[in-house]
Amino acid sequence: MSINGMTTLLAFAPATQPGTQADPKAQMLQMVGTFVFMGLVMYFLIFRPQQKKSKEQAALMKNLRAGDRVLTSSGIVGTVLTVKEKTVSIRSLETKLEILKSSVVEITKDASLSAES
């Protein structure tokens, strides 16, 4: 159900008797309930997926080792040579590059799994 649908449902709430005004406390409670509902929707649609993605990226950077094949955010595929605090040195064909750890998007081939096989 969309937000417009919720607004329409709230607009067709039971009307009060003609000649009387709606209870201000009930109106306030309805408004607060709407804001709480919208806050929960925002949390589950925006904030929670972003937190999950952030945790996955932190775990990826933590597990980065020399010998891993990686893909960067700019599309460069290379093999990790050294890992420093904030940067990673990779070799892509004949080129050695030093990039930020945050630009590593994916580990395509894990060095520890290759050694075991």
C-alpha positions as a printed NumPy array, in Angstrom:
array([[  0.   ,   0.   ,   0.   ],
       [  1.427,   3.361,  -0.954],
       [  1.563,   6.522,   1.116],
       [ -1.181,   8.021,  -1.071],
       [ -3.379,   5.026,  -0.3  ],
       [ -2.796,   5.483,   3.437],
       [ -3.661,   9.184,   3.155],
       [ -6.869,   8.306,   1.324],
       [ -7.825,   5.784,   4.002],
       [ -7.156,   8.333,   6.725],
       [ -9.232,  10.927,   4.865],
       [-12.242,   8.591,   4.865],
       [-12.072,   7.955,   8.602],
       [-15.45 ,   7.882,  10.334],
       [-16.881,  11.357,  10.486],
       [-18.208,  12.887,  13.663],
       [-21.835,  13.763,  14.225],
       [-22.985,  16.88 ,  12.42 ],
       [-22.614,  19.94 ,  14.57 ],
       [-19.876,  18.472,  16.804],
       [-16.147,  18.742,  16.45 ],
       [-13.755,  15.8  ,  16.391],
       [-11.873,  15.09 ,  19.585],
       [ -8.528,  16.966,  19.43 ],
       [ -6.806,  14.174,  21.361],
       [ -7.952,  11.618,  18.806],
       [ -6.708,  13.797,  15.963],
       [ -3.336,  14.218,  17.686],
       [ -3.074,  10.469,  18.294],
       [ -3.883,   9.774,  14.638],
       [ -1.222,  12.247,  13.494],
       [  1.421,  10.799,  15.83 ],
       [  0.539,   7.275,  14.692],
       [  0.99 ,   8.316,  11.069],
       [  4.437,   9.785,  11.802],
       [  5.511,   6.669,  13.7  ],
       [  4.365,   4.468,  10.822],
       [  6.237,   6.611,   8.288],
       [  9.357,   6.528,  10.487],
       [  9.28 ,   2.723,  10.616],
       [  8.839,   2.514,   6.85 ],
       [ 11.832,   4.825,   6.325],
       [ 13.943,   2.754,   8.72 ],
       [ 13.242,  -0.538,   6.956],
       [ 13.481,   0.849,   3.402],
       [ 16.426,   3.24 ,   3.739],
       [ 18.518,   3.006,   6.89 ],
       [ 18.627,  -0.742,   7.522],
       [ 19.809,  -1.757,   4.011],
       [ 22.488,   0.955,   4.167],
       [ 23.756,  -0.375,   7.512],
       [ 23.874,  -3.911,   6.109],
       [ 25.832,  -2.767,   3.054],
       [ 28.246,  -0.834,   5.27 ],
       [ 28.913,  -3.918,   7.425],
       [ 29.541,  -6.059,   4.343],
       [ 32.03 ,  -3.49 ,   2.965],
       [ 33.871,  -3.358,   6.321],
       [ 34.111,  -7.163,   6.405],
       [ 35.397,  -7.17 ,   2.821],
       [ 38.167,  -4.687,   3.658],
       [ 39.083,  -6.626,   6.79 ],
       [ 39.484,  -9.903,   4.864],
       [ 41.571,  -8.426,   2.042],
       [ 44.877, -10.323,   1.671],
       [ 47.828, -10.343,  -0.703],
       [ 47.141, -12.631,  -3.665],
       [ 43.394, -11.936,  -3.819],
       [ 41.931, -10.986,  -7.188],
       [ 39.751,  -7.919,  -6.763],
       [ 37.38 ,  -5.713,  -8.721],
       [ 37.45 ,  -1.96 ,  -8.073],
       [ 34.564,   0.485,  -8.314],
       [ 36.06 ,   1.868, -11.54 ],
       [ 36.088,  -1.579, -13.161],
       [ 39.779,  -2.441, -12.786],
       [ 40.521,  -6.103, -12.111],
       [ 43.834,  -6.879, -10.445],
       [ 45.763,  -8.98 ,  -7.967],
       [ 46.517,  -7.577,  -4.512],
       [ 50.232,  -7.176,  -3.835],
       [ 50.262,  -5.381,  -0.471],
       [ 47.631,  -4.209,   1.97 ],
       [ 48.224,  -1.06 ,   4.033],
       [ 46.017,   0.755,   6.512],
       [ 44.023,   2.791,   3.981],
       [ 45.421,   1.7  ,   0.622],
       [ 45.986,  -1.452,  -1.4  ],
       [ 48.623,  -2.041,  -4.072],
       [ 47.33 ,  -4.09 ,  -6.978],
       [ 48.848,  -5.358, -10.203],
       [ 46.718,  -5.279, -13.328],
       [ 48.571,  -6.759, -16.306],
       [ 51.824,  -4.757, -16.462],
       [ 50.636,  -1.881, -14.257],
       [ 51.049,  -1.504, -10.515],
       [ 48.392,   0.705,  -8.898],
       [ 47.859,   1.962,  -5.387],
       [ 44.179,   2.435,  -4.649],
       [ 42.031,   3.172,  -1.611],
       [ 40.619,   0.145,   0.186],
       [ 37.149,   1.666,  -0.082],
       [ 37.275,   1.418,  -3.889],
       [ 37.473,  -2.395,  -3.738],
       [ 33.988,  -3.647,  -4.53 ],
       [ 34.427,  -7.402,  -4.739],
       [ 36.977, -10.145,  -4.124],
       [ 36.626, -12.293,  -7.248],
       [ 39.14 , -14.984,  -6.245],
       [ 40.278, -15.501,  -2.657],
       [ 44.006, -16.303,  -2.285],
       [ 43.455, -18.56 ,   0.738],
       [ 40.933, -20.69 ,  -1.184],
       [ 43.264, -20.946,  -4.183],
       [ 46.138, -22.185,  -2.003],
       [ 43.989, -24.965,  -0.478],
       [ 42.774, -26.281,  -3.841]])
